[in-house]
Each structure stands twice: as C-alpha cells, then as structure tokens.
Amino acid sequence: MCLAVPLKIIELNGKEAVGESLGLRRRMRVDFIDKPRIGDYVIVHAGFAIERLSERQALEDISAWEDVQNAL
C-alpha cells in the first residue's frame, strides 16, 4: 500500500523541488503542479507532487500523521 504525504516546498529548481514535513526532507518532481512556489504545500506520491493543498488542510493532514506516529 502506498500513501501520499503532505510536504511544504522549501527548495525549487525548475521541475525539481525539496519538501519538508515532520523534520524529514524529500526530493520530488513538480511537473503536475501549475506554477509551484516555495512555501506551497503539496501532496507527494511516488516522488511526484500531485496536488497543491491549502495550508489549513496540509496542517490538519500533518497533525493526523503525527497522531499515527505517536501511537506506534
């Protein structure tokens, strides 16, 4: 099973970016995001940003991931 993860774009170089969430950084491609910008929250699946999220939704999703992580 694969799960999509919300990340905040912190570096951007053309169609490649670095995102961060919960202290982890991941490289990703942003080919599917229209005009990506540093500070955008995106859902990442299989190394590709597939959807932009509002900050509110992203923070709710990240909080849910923290709950899961803390339950383990």
Sequence and secondary structure as in RCSB ss.txt:
>XXXX:A:sequence
MCLAVPLKIIELNGKEAVGESLGLRRRMRVDFIDKPRIGDYVIVHAGFAIERLSERQALEDISAWEDVQNAL
>XXXX:A:secstr
    EEEEEEEEETTEEEEEETTEEEEEE TTSSS  TT EEEEETTEEEEEE HHHHHHHHHHHHHHHHH 
